Amino acid sequence: MSKIIEQQKQLCQRFNAHFYPAEDHLKLGISRQVKEGLQPVLGLRLPPEEGTTGWFI
C-alpha cells in the first residue's frame, strides 16, 4: 500500500470517516474560483456515485 493511501486512511480513522479511494478514471468537481486563485480552497467529500470521486473543490 502506498504511503499516501495509508496517510489518507489514518486521517479518515481520526475523523471517523469512511475511506473511499479516488481512482484515476473517476471525475471530481473543481469550481471556477479555485482556477482563478480564490483563497481559501474548501473541499467537500460526498460518497462516490455515477463515475465521480465524490470530491468537490
Biopython code that builds the backbone (N, CA, C, O; Angstrom):
import numpy as np
from Bio.PDB.StructureBuilder import StructureBuilder

atoms = [
    (1, "MET", "N", (0.848, -1.176, 0.000)),
    (1, "MET", "CA", (0.000, 0.000, 0.000)),
    (1, "MET", "C", (0.892, 1.237, 0.000)),
    (1, "MET", "O", (1.888, 1.289, 0.721)),
    (2, "SER", "N", (0.533, 2.228, -0.807)),
    (2, "SER", "CA", (1.383, 3.414, -0.884)),
    (2, "SER", "C", (1.307, 4.225, 0.409)),
    (2, "SER", "O", (0.341, 4.132, 1.167)),
    (3, "LYS", "N", (2.323, 5.002, 0.633)),
    (3, "LYS", "CA", (2.391, 5.826, 1.838)),
    (3, "LYS", "C", (1.243, 6.837, 1.864)),
    (3, "LYS", "O", (0.670, 7.090, 2.924)),
    (4, "ILE", "N", (0.903, 7.413, 0.717)),
    (4, "ILE", "CA", (-0.175, 8.409, 0.654)),
    (4, "ILE", "C", (-1.516, 7.782, 1.015)),
    (4, "ILE", "O", (-2.282, 8.362, 1.785)),
    (5, "ILE", "N", (-1.807, 6.606, 0.469)),
    (5, "ILE", "CA", (-3.073, 5.936, 0.779)),
    (5, "ILE", "C", (-3.148, 5.596, 2.265)),
    (5, "ILE", "O", (-4.202, 5.743, 2.883)),
    (6, "GLU", "N", (-2.053, 5.149, 2.829)),
    (6, "GLU", "CA", (-2.026, 4.842, 4.264)),
    (6, "GLU", "C", (-2.305, 6.102, 5.084)),
    (6, "GLU", "O", (-3.050, 6.042, 6.063)),
    (7, "GLN", "N", (-1.719, 7.240, 4.703)),
    (7, "GLN", "CA", (-1.969, 8.501, 5.403)),
    (7, "GLN", "C", (-3.437, 8.912, 5.278)),
    (7, "GLN", "O", (-4.036, 9.396, 6.238)),
    (8, "GLN", "N", (-4.010, 8.715, 4.089)),
    (8, "GLN", "CA", (-5.417, 9.055, 3.888)),
    (8, "GLN", "C", (-6.310, 8.187, 4.779)),
    (8, "GLN", "O", (-7.266, 8.686, 5.373)),
    (9, "LYS", "N", (-6.004, 6.903, 4.872)),
    (9, "LYS", "CA", (-6.790, 6.003, 5.719)),
    (9, "LYS", "C", (-6.684, 6.395, 7.188)),
    (9, "LYS", "O", (-7.676, 6.348, 7.915)),
    (10, "GLN", "N", (-5.496, 6.779, 7.626)),
    (10, "GLN", "CA", (-5.316, 7.199, 9.013)),
    (10, "GLN", "C", (-6.108, 8.471, 9.314)),
    (10, "GLN", "O", (-6.684, 8.605, 10.394)),
    (11, "LEU", "N", (-6.136, 9.401, 8.364)),
    (11, "LEU", "CA", (-6.900, 10.630, 8.548)),
    (11, "LEU", "C", (-8.395, 10.329, 8.629)),
    (11, "LEU", "O", (-9.106, 10.912, 9.447)),
    (12, "CYS", "N", (-8.866, 9.424, 7.784)),
    (12, "CYS", "CA", (-10.276, 9.027, 7.839)),
    (12, "CYS", "C", (-10.608, 8.402, 9.194)),
    (12, "CYS", "O", (-11.651, 8.700, 9.775)),
    (13, "GLN", "N", (-9.732, 7.545, 9.695)),
    (13, "GLN", "CA", (-9.951, 6.927, 11.005)),
    (13, "GLN", "C", (-10.007, 7.983, 12.099)),
    (13, "GLN", "O", (-10.831, 7.900, 13.011)),
    (14, "ARG", "N", (-9.130, 8.974, 12.005)),
    (14, "ARG", "CA", (-9.074, 10.045, 13.006)),
    (14, "ARG", "C", (-10.411, 10.776, 13.110)),
    (14, "ARG", "O", (-10.827, 11.160, 14.203)),
    (15, "PHE", "N", (-11.084, 10.969, 11.975)),
    (15, "PHE", "CA", (-12.344, 11.708, 11.958)),
    (15, "PHE", "C", (-13.563, 10.798, 11.811)),
    (15, "PHE", "O", (-14.665, 11.259, 11.516)),
    (16, "ASN", "N", (-13.346, 9.496, 12.022)),
    (16, "ASN", "CA", (-14.417, 8.506, 11.952)),
    (16, "ASN", "C", (-15.178, 8.591, 10.619)),
    (16, "ASN", "O", (-16.409, 8.575, 10.586)),
    (17, "ALA", "N", (-14.417, 8.680, 9.535)),
    (17, "ALA", "CA", (-14.994, 8.791, 8.190)),
    (17, "ALA", "C", (-14.627, 7.550, 7.385)),
    (17, "ALA", "O", (-13.569, 6.955, 7.591)),
    (18, "HIS", "N", (-15.505, 7.170, 6.473)),
    (18, "HIS", "CA", (-15.249, 6.025, 5.608)),
    (18, "HIS", "C", (-14.210, 6.404, 4.555)),
    (18, "HIS", "O", (-14.282, 7.493, 3.985)),
    (19, "PHE", "N", (-13.257, 5.533, 4.292)),
    (19, "PHE", "CA", (-12.241, 5.770, 3.260)),
    (19, "PHE", "C", (-12.789, 5.340, 1.903)),
    (19, "PHE", "O", (-13.176, 4.186, 1.721)),
    (20, "TYR", "N", (-12.821, 6.273, 0.954)),
    (20, "TYR", "CA", (-13.181, 5.986, -0.433)),
    (20, "TYR", "C", (-11.974, 6.334, -1.294)),
    (20, "TYR", "O", (-11.597, 7.504, -1.361)),
    (21, "PRO", "N", (-11.356, 5.363, -1.953)),
    (21, "PRO", "CA", (-10.229, 5.712, -2.819)),
    (21, "PRO", "C", (-10.701, 6.554, -3.998)),
    (21, "PRO", "O", (-11.768, 6.296, -4.555)),
    (22, "ALA", "N", (-9.925, 7.546, -4.379)),
    (22, "ALA", "CA", (-10.243, 8.394, -5.529)),
    (22, "ALA", "C", (-9.497, 7.826, -6.735)),
    (22, "ALA", "O", (-8.360, 8.208, -7.012)),
    (23, "GLU", "N", (-10.140, 6.928, -7.433)),
    (23, "GLU", "CA", (-9.491, 6.266, -8.571)),
    (23, "GLU", "C", (-9.302, 7.239, -9.732)),
    (23, "GLU", "O", (-10.112, 8.142, -9.942)),
    (24, "ASP", "N", (-8.213, 7.038, -10.483)),
    (24, "ASP", "CA", (-7.810, 7.963, -11.540)),
    (24, "ASP", "C", (-8.852, 8.162, -12.637)),
    (24, "ASP", "O", (-8.898, 9.234, -13.241)),
    (25, "HIS", "N", (-9.675, 7.178, -12.908)),
    (25, "HIS", "CA", (-10.622, 7.289, -14.018)),
    (25, "HIS", "C", (-11.927, 7.995, -13.622)),
    (25, "HIS", "O", (-12.785, 8.223, -14.475)),
    (26, "LEU", "N", (-12.083, 8.341, -12.347)),
    (26, "LEU", "CA", (-13.307, 8.991, -11.879)),
    (26, "LEU", "C", (-13.188, 10.515, -11.943)),
    (26, "LEU", "O", (-12.083, 11.058, -11.929)),
    (27, "LYS", "N", (-14.331, 11.200, -12.013)),
    (27, "LYS", "CA", (-14.370, 12.662, -12.109)),
    (27, "LYS", "C", (-14.416, 13.303, -10.726)),
    (27, "LYS", "O", (-14.832, 12.683, -9.748)),
    (28, "LEU", "N", (-13.977, 14.566, -10.669)),
    (28, "LEU", "CA", (-14.133, 15.381, -9.476)),
    (28, "LEU", "C", (-14.542, 16.771, -9.918)),
    (28, "LEU", "O", (-14.292, 17.159, -11.059)),
    (29, "GLY", "N", (-15.164, 17.520, -9.030)),
    (29, "GLY", "CA", (-15.611, 18.868, -9.372)),
    (29, "GLY", "C", (-14.657, 19.912, -8.832)),
    (29, "GLY", "O", (-14.246, 19.852, -7.673)),
    (30, "ILE", "N", (-14.305, 20.876, -9.679)),
    (30, "ILE", "CA", (-13.450, 21.990, -9.263)),
    (30, "ILE", "C", (-14.139, 23.277, -9.687)),
    (30, "ILE", "O", (-14.469, 23.448, -10.860)),
    (31, "SER", "N", (-14.358, 24.184, -8.739)),
    (31, "SER", "CA", (-15.052, 25.435, -9.053)),
    (31, "SER", "C", (-14.154, 26.377, -9.840)),
    (31, "SER", "O", (-12.928, 26.259, -9.815)),
    (32, "ARG", "N", (-14.779, 27.304, -10.530)),
    (32, "ARG", "CA", (-14.020, 28.306, -11.286)),
    (32, "ARG", "C", (-13.172, 29.170, -10.363)),
    (32, "ARG", "O", (-12.077, 29.592, -10.735)),
    (33, "GLN", "N", (-13.680, 29.436, -9.145)),
    (33, "GLN", "CA", (-12.928, 30.280, -8.210)),
    (33, "GLN", "C", (-11.572, 29.666, -7.866)),
    (33, "GLN", "O", (-10.593, 30.391, -7.687)),
    (34, "VAL", "N", (-11.506, 28.338, -7.774)),
    (34, "VAL", "CA", (-10.221, 27.683, -7.493)),
    (34, "VAL", "C", (-9.262, 27.929, -8.656)),
    (34, "VAL", "O", (-8.092, 28.254, -8.451)),
    (35, "LYS", "N", (-9.767, 27.772, -9.872)),
    (35, "LYS", "CA", (-8.926, 28.006, -11.052)),
    (35, "LYS", "C", (-8.436, 29.449, -11.120)),
    (35, "LYS", "O", (-7.357, 29.723, -11.645)),
    (36, "GLU", "N", (-9.248, 30.381, -10.577)),
    (36, "GLU", "CA", (-8.887, 31.799, -10.594)),
    (36, "GLU", "C", (-8.019, 32.195, -9.400)),
    (36, "GLU", "O", (-7.595, 33.347, -9.305)),
    (37, "GLY", "N", (-7.748, 31.257, -8.490)),
    (37, "GLY", "CA", (-6.847, 31.512, -7.373)),
    (37, "GLY", "C", (-7.499, 32.006, -6.094)),
    (37, "GLY", "O", (-6.799, 32.453, -5.185)),
    (38, "LEU", "N", (-8.827, 31.936, -5.997)),
    (38, "LEU", "CA", (-9.506, 32.383, -4.785)),
    (38, "LEU", "C", (-9.066, 31.543, -3.587)),
    (38, "LEU", "O", (-8.987, 30.318, -3.685)),
    (39, "GLN", "N", (-8.783, 32.188, -2.469)),
    (39, "GLN", "CA", (-8.358, 31.522, -1.246)),
    (39, "GLN", "C", (-9.360, 31.804, -0.147)),
    (39, "GLN", "O", (-9.982, 32.865, -0.207)),
    (40, "PRO", "N", (-9.572, 30.989, 0.818)),
    (40, "PRO", "CA", (-9.031, 29.637, 0.965)),
    (40, "PRO", "C", (-9.778, 28.654, 0.059)),
    (40, "PRO", "O", (-10.904, 28.906, -0.369)),
    (41, "VAL", "N", (-9.129, 27.551, -0.212)),
    (41, "VAL", "CA", (-9.731, 26.485, -1.004)),
    (41, "VAL", "C", (-10.460, 25.545, -0.045)),
    (41, "VAL", "O", (-9.884, 25.083, 0.940)),
    (42, "LEU", "N", (-11.717, 25.270, -0.337)),
    (42, "LEU", "CA", (-12.518, 24.390, 0.506)),
    (42, "LEU", "C", (-12.828, 23.107, -0.271)),
    (42, "LEU", "O", (-12.997, 23.140, -1.489)),
    (43, "GLY", "N", (-12.900, 22.000, 0.429)),
    (43, "GLY", "CA", (-13.228, 20.725, -0.203)),
    (43, "GLY", "C", (-14.414, 20.070, 0.485)),
    (43, "GLY", "O", (-14.562, 20.145, 1.705)),
    (44, "LEU", "N", (-15.246, 19.435, -0.302)),
    (44, "LEU", "CA", (-16.408, 18.709, 0.206)),
    (44, "LEU", "C", (-16.344, 17.306, -0.357)),
    (44, "LEU", "O", (-16.154, 17.128, -1.560)),
    (45, "ARG", "N", (-16.501, 16.310, 0.494)),
    (45, "ARG", "CA", (-16.452, 14.922, 0.048)),
    (45, "ARG", "C", (-17.777, 14.253, 0.352)),
    (45, "ARG", "O", (-18.203, 14.176, 1.504)),
    (46, "LEU", "N", (-18.417, 13.774, -0.695)),
    (46, "LEU", "CA", (-19.653, 13.014, -0.597)),
    (46, "LEU", "C", (-19.352, 11.583, -1.030)),
    (46, "LEU", "O", (-18.326, 11.341, -1.666)),
    (47, "PRO", "N", (-20.215, 10.639, -0.701)),
    (47, "PRO", "CA", (-19.972, 9.273, -1.200)),
    (47, "PRO", "C", (-19.923, 9.257, -2.729)),
    (47, "PRO", "O", (-20.759, 9.889, -3.375)),
    (48, "PRO", "N", (-18.966, 8.551, -3.311)),
    (48, "PRO", "CA", (-18.864, 8.500, -4.771)),
    (48, "PRO", "C", (-20.093, 7.865, -5.404)),
    (48, "PRO", "O", (-20.672, 6.925, -4.861)),
    (49, "GLU", "N", (-20.483, 8.395, -6.565)),
    (49, "GLU", "CA", (-21.602, 7.803, -7.303)),
    (49, "GLU", "C", (-21.509, 8.198, -8.773)),
    (49, "GLU", "O", (-20.965, 9.250, -9.111)),
    (50, "GLU", "N", (-22.033, 7.364, -9.622)),
    (50, "GLU", "CA", (-22.147, 7.630, -11.061)),
    (50, "GLU", "C", (-20.870, 8.147, -11.695)),
    (50, "GLU", "O", (-20.902, 9.152, -12.405)),
    (51, "GLY", "N", (-19.752, 7.489, -11.458)),
    (51, "GLY", "CA", (-18.491, 7.855, -12.118)),
    (51, "GLY", "C", (-17.758, 9.038, -11.537)),
    (51, "GLY", "O", (-16.884, 9.604, -12.194)),
    (52, "THR", "N", (-18.099, 9.436, -10.291)),
    (52, "THR", "CA", (-17.395, 10.546, -9.655)),
    (52, "THR", "C", (-16.628, 10.056, -8.428)),
    (52, "THR", "O", (-16.901, 8.983, -7.891)),
    (53, "THR", "N", (-15.658, 10.871, -7.998)),
    (53, "THR", "CA", (-14.908, 10.562, -6.782)),
    (53, "THR", "C", (-15.683, 10.989, -5.541)),
    (53, "THR", "O", (-15.399, 10.522, -4.438)),
    (54, "GLY", "N", (-16.660, 11.875, -5.717)),
    (54, "GLY", "CA", (-17.378, 12.437, -4.588)),
    (54, "GLY", "C", (-16.782, 13.762, -4.120)),
    (54, "GLY", "O", (-17.355, 14.432, -3.261)),
    (55, "TRP", "N", (-15.628, 14.142, -4.684)),
    (55, "TRP", "CA", (-14.963, 15.387, -4.290)),
    (55, "TRP", "C", (-15.494, 16.571, -5.070)),
    (55, "TRP", "O", (-15.672, 16.495, -6.286)),
    (56, "PHE", "N", (-15.750, 17.676, -4.363)),
    (56, "PHE", "CA", (-15.997, 18.968, -4.986)),
    (56, "PHE", "C", (-15.081, 19.961, -4.289)),
    (56, "PHE", "O", (-15.147, 20.134, -3.072)),
    (57, "ILE", "N", (-14.224, 20.615, -5.073)),
    (57, "ILE", "CA", (-13.218, 21.545, -4.531)),
    (57, "ILE", "C", (-13.477, 22.925, -5.083)),
    (57, "ILE", "O", (-12.751, 23.865, -4.760)),
]
sb = StructureBuilder()
sb.init_structure("model")
sb.init_model(0)
sb.init_chain("A")
sb.init_seg("    ")
for serial, (resi, resn, name, xyz) in enumerate(atoms, 1):
    if name == "N":
        sb.init_residue(resn, " ", resi, " ")
    sb.init_atom(name, np.array(xyz, "f"), 0.0, 1.0, " ", f" {name:<3s}", serial, name[0])
structure = sb.get_structure()
